[in-house]
Amino acid sequence: MSEFLELLPVEDAQLIFKNSLKVKVKEEEILTQNAVGRITTDSIAAPHPLPSFTRSSVDGYALKASDAFGASDALPAYLKLIGEISMGVKPDFSLTLAQCCLIHTGGMLPAGADAVIMLENTQISRPGEIEVYRAVAFGENVIQEGEDVKTSEIVVQEGTRLRPAEIGGLIALGIVRVKVACKPRVAVISSGDEIVSPESKIHSGKIRDTNSYSLSALVEEAGGIAVRYGIVPDDFDVLYQVASQAIAECDLVVITAGSSASARDFTSQVINKLGQPGVLVHGVNIKPGKPTILGICQGKAVVGLPGNPVSALIIARQFLVPVVNLLIGLREDYFQPFIYARLTLNLSSQAGREDWIPVYVEERKSELIAEPVFGKSNLIFTLARSNGLICIPADTTGFNAGEIVKVYTF
């Protein structure tokens, strides 16, 4: 019977795993318009300033700010109206003393203008002349050339997950193709004689394959491509054959269900046979998920997860997602989003063990409240009913009701 060699603290297990994995990020060039959610492999510099010309941010009149100095309702300034700026056209005239021109939002300022007065602060006094009822400051209602970014300024750092804002910014700079990390292929293997496909009618003693699909969804959410290798029976030779194919075809391998210390614990044996150094960690001091296996074979990470659905997902967030982040070149300063909320119940924990508790966060009387969602680790809707996780660190024995706690959201 296989036994846990040592229950390592979570941080120690993560460090051992990360330091043993040598990752080379693969890249490809794709259309910027298709790159949302992808990770950049190069820093991107602006080829020209943005905006590329000085323009108005309002509808009004372009003028010299000094010409409106001291203007008020009682003592308006009078300016000669010499024309109108057409949208998308560079003005072919310039302003001199006490002159102005009609301009629309986004229009290019003519030479000699340094501010824009809003229409509502003016009035046409007679043909070719306007009254200005308010003073304006230099640069008021004007977006300067390069105010957003300057030529050669780095606008997107290497290792950035591209959001709609970055996509829009790159397109504005005329950058229509970007180099991004290839999505890693993550093999998902589900093992167990009791596991059947989702389409199957379940009989006594059988359960549907939950983990393959929840873990695949997590992989896709993290930026990888999930490749399901089906359900493998509790047979060492079959599991080794499937795992061998998976590690040859994919960048990362995940095996669920066979990691507990039992007579049919084949996962650690299979990992050791797949290649050196094999199993690095077998057993982590965390709840749920103590029987976690972390290994490196043929230069690729292999993760053995508990079979219970809640345990598998929580542990995958701790050990699987970080490997996907490495494979897609995500910056190391990337953090998991969290919020603070007030705990409704006392939560106790065993000293020296890291505990993760599902919670449901909602707003009550203008305050965020975290309600623990209790349930056994094989009950998937325990996690489905929650929208966050609380971590009780190993160096504490719990939290008190009413305490403000950090909640990792998902």
N, C-alpha and C positions, 0 to 999 in steps of 0.2 A: 504494500500500500504506500502511495506517495504521501509524504508529509510536507508541511511548510517548513522550509529551512530556517526562515527568520521573518518576523513581521517588521518590515521597515517603515519608518515614518514616511508620510507622503512626500515631503520635500526631498528626502534622501533618495527615494525611489525615482522621482522625476529627474533628479540631477544625474543619477547613474544612467538612466535611460537616455537622456539628452546627450550626455557627454560621450556615450558609446555609439551614437548615430552620426555618421558622416553623410551629410545631405548635399547633393548637387542639384540645384534647381534647374529644370528644363524650361526653355522659353520658346515662345512662338510670337509671330507678329499678326495682329488681327485688326479689323476695322474698329476705330474708336467707338463708333455707334453701337457695336456689339460687345463692348468691354465692361459693362457695368458688373460690379462684383468681382472682377478679375484683379490680380495683383501685379503691379508693375515691376519689371526686372531692371529698369534703368531709371535714373532721375531724369525728369523732362524739363527743359529750359524754354522760356518764351522766345520765339524767333523774332518777335517785334513787340512794341509796347501795346498795352491794352488799357483803355481805348487807344486806337492808333491815331486819333485826332482829338482836339479839344472840342467838346460839344455841350449843348444845353441840356439841363435836367428838367426843364419846365417849358411850357408855352409862354412866350413873352417877347421882350425886345432886348436884343444884344446891344450893349452900350459900353462906354467907359465909365467905371464906377465914379470917377472924379466929377463927371458931368451931373451926377445926381446928388452930390454932396449937399446935405442939409435940406433936401426936398421934403415937403410935408403937405398936408391938406391945405394949410393956410398959405404956404409958399411953395407951389409946385415948380419943378424944373421943366423947361420947354426944350424939346429935342426935335431935330429935323429927321423925318422918316425918309430914308433914301432907298428902301427896297425890302425884299423878302428873301429869306434863305430857303431854297428848295431842298427837300429831303433827298439825301444821297448825292448831293452835288457840292463840290468845293466852291465857295463864294469867289466871284471874280472881281470883287471890290473890297475896299478896306474902309474903316471908319476914321473920321477925323473929329476934331473938336465939335461937341454938341450935336453929334449925329447918332442915329440908331437904326436898327433894321428889325423887321419882324422875324422871329425864329420859333421853330417848333421843337418839342422834346426830341432829343437825339440829333438835332441839326448841328452842323459844323459852324463854330464861331468864325466870323471874318477877322482878318487882320485888323488890329487896332481895338478890338473889343476885349474886355477883361471881366465882364459880369453880365448877368441877365436879370432884368426886372420882370416880375410876374405880371401877366395881363391884368389881373384884378387890381393892381396898384397903379394902373395907368388909365388914361382916357384920351381919345382922339379929340384934340381941341379944334382943329380945322384940317382940311386936306393937306397931307404932307407934314403934319406936326402932331406930336403927342405931348400930353402933360404927365409928368411923373410925380406921384404923391408920396414917395417913400425913398429914403436913401438906401443904397446897396453897398455892400462891402466888396472889395476886390476878390474875385473868384466866386462870388455868391451865385448859386444856381448853375454852376459850371462844373463839369467833370473834366479834369485836366488830362491831357495826353499822358499815358503811362501811370495814371493814378491807381489803377487796379494792379498791374504788374509792369515791370520795366523790361526792356530788352535783355535777354540772357539770364533773367531771374529764374530760379528754380521754382516751378509752379506745382510739381508733383514729385515727391520723394520716391526713391526706390523702395519697394516693399509696401506700397500704399494700396489698399483696397479701393478701387474706383467706385465712387458714388455718382448719382446723377449730376451733382454739382461739378465734379471733376470732368465728367463727360462733356457737359456744356462748356466749361472753361477751355478744354482742349480744342473743341470744335471752333470756339470763338477765335482761337489762335491759328486755325487752319491746320491743326494736327489731326489728320484723318486716320492715321494708323499708329498703333502703339505696340510695344513689346511687353508681353505679359507672361507670367509663369503658366506652363501647361498644367491643366488640372490632373492631379495624381490619381491613378487608378487604385482603388482600395478594395481588396478582396474581402468579402463577408461570408464566412462559413458558419453554418449553424449545425451543431451536433447533438445527438441524443436519439435513442430508440423511441422515445415517447413523442417526438416532434413530427407533426404532419403539415402539409401545405395549407395555406389559407383557404383554398377551395374545397378542402376535404370536409366530409361530415365527421365530426369527432365522436369517438367511441370511448368507453371507459378506459381511463389511464392515458389517453392521448390529449395533447394540447397543440394548438395551432402555432406556427412559427412566427412569433411576434418579433423577436430580436433582429432577424434579417432585415425586416422592413423599417423598424424604428431606427436601427443603426445606419441603414442606408440613407434614410432621410437626414440623419445627423451629419453624415459624411457629405451629402450634397449641400446641406446648409453651410457647412464649413468651407466649401469650395472644391471638394473632390468629386470623383466619379465612382459611384458605388457599383461593384461587380459582384452579384450574388452567385455563389457556387452551390446553392441548394442545401439540402439537408443530408448530413452524413451520419450513418449509424455509429453506435458505440463500438467501433472496430478500428484497431490501431492501423492496420494496413490500408484500409479505405481512407481514413483520415489523413494518413501520410501521403497517399497518392494524390488526393484532392489538394492538400496544402502545398505539395511540390509543384503542381500545375499552377496554383494561385501565385506562388512566390516568383515563378518564372514569368508570369504574365502581368503582374501588378507591382506597384511601388510600396505597398503596405498590406499586411494581412491581419485580419481580425477573426479570431475563432471564439465562438460563444458556447457556453454550457459546460465544457469539459475541464474547467479549471479548479474545481473543488477537490479537496483531499479525499479521494474515494478510491475504491478498488478499480474503477473504470476511468481513472484520471489519465487519459492518453495525451492531453494537450502538451504538457511539459515535455513528455518523452518525444513527441513529434517535433516540437520546436528544437530540441537538442539534436535530433537527427537531421533537421533541415540544413544545418550549417553552423559554423562557429561564429561567435562564441556561444550561441544558443541562449538558454534561459539566464537572464541577469537578475531578475527579481521574481520570487514566487511567494507572495504574501505581503500585503500592505496593511498597515495599522489604520484602517479606515472603515467606517460603517455608513452605508452598506458597501460591500465589495472587497472584503478581506482576501478572498482567494484569487486575486489578480495576478496574472503572469505577464512579464515584460521580457522580450527577447530580441536579439538581433541575429539574423541569419542571412548569409550572402549579402551583407551590407544593407539589408532592409529590415525595418521594424516589424515585429510580430507581436500582437497583443492577444492574450487569452483573457476573456471576460467571463464573469459569472453568468449563469444561465437565467437567473431571475431578471425580468425585464427592467425593473427600477434600478437594481444594482448595475446592470449592464450599461444603461444610459448615463447614470451618474459617473461611473468610472470612465466611460468613454469620453465624457467632457473633461476629465482630469488628465487622461493619458493618450487618448486617440486624437482628439481635436488638436492638441499642441503639435503632434507629429504632422498632421495635415498642414498646420500653419507653417511649419518648417519647410515642408515639401513645396508649398506655394510661395515661399520667400516672404511671408508676412513679417513686417518689422517687429522686432522684439519688444518694442514699447507698446504694442497692441495690448489692450486690456479688455477683460470681460465686463460688459456693462453691469452696473449695480445701482441700487437705490438704498435709501435708509427708511426704515419703517419701525413702528412700535409693536413689539411682540405682545401677543394677547395671553400667552400661557407660559408657565415655567417649563424650561427644557433642560433636562439633565443629561450628562455625558460621562463616559468613563475617562478618567485622567490618562493622558498619554495616547489617546485615540482621537482621530479626527472624524467628526460626525457631520453628515450632510442631511438636512431635514427639509423636505418639500413644504412650501408655504403658499398660501393664496393671499396676495396683496390687493387691498381695495382701499378706496378713500372713504373715510367716515368722519363727518364733521370737520372737513378741511384738513384731515390728517391721514397719512398712510398707515394702515394697520396690516400686520403680518399674522395671519392665522395658520398655525401648523396643520398640515394635512397628514394625519396618521394612517398607516397601513403597512402591511407586510411587503417585502421587497419583490414578491412574485405577483403583486397586484398592480398591473400597468396603469389602471385608472387612478391609483394613488398619485402618480406623477401627472396624469392628464388633467386632474382636477386642480393642480397647482400652476402657478405662473412664476415661481422663483424658488431659489434654494438658499438656505442659511447654512453657513459653515460654523460649527463649534470647534475651535482650534484644539489641538492636542494638549495645550498647556492650560486649559480651563476645564471646569466640570459642569458647565452649562450657562444658560442665561435665565434671568428672572423676568416674569411677566411685567410689562410696562417699560422694559429696557429698549433703547433704540438699537437696532441691529442692522448690519449690512445684508442686503438681499441681492443675490445674483439673479438677474432676470433672464428669461428665455421665452 
